[in-house]
Amino acid sequence: MDTYNNLGDNIYESIEQGKFDDPKMPQKPSKDCPSCGNYQGIHNNNNFCPSCGTEIKTNYQKSVEEYQKKIKDYRKQCMAQIEKFKQAALSYVGVPIEHPKANKLFNMAWNNAHSEGLSGVVMEMEELSELLTLG
């Protein structure tokens, strides 16, 4: 298993290898009838498929509840990946996680450069870390 310091030593390589990629997002439940596959008017409060008679509203509601649970898990996993990246990036730029400005540094870099990808965040952190006096 990779340690944060090990990932930090090779941060650009780790990014390229996908070690900080988000997990796969759960798929939204289908509004199609599970039996015949026809798109049915769940939004019209139909409880049964007019084509085949399968109960669709209850099945769809169960699917939505399962999806919502999966989304919560997905978000937790995403936050864990961001935290893993944050610790590796801080290690790479030489800022200890305990530094009083470590979170501020990461948040500023994330907000300014996340649209450019994780490498952009690291480059922004490298520039901003020069402003910190570490000793």
Order of alpha helices (4+ residues) and beta strands (2+ residues): alpha-alpha-alpha-alpha-alpha
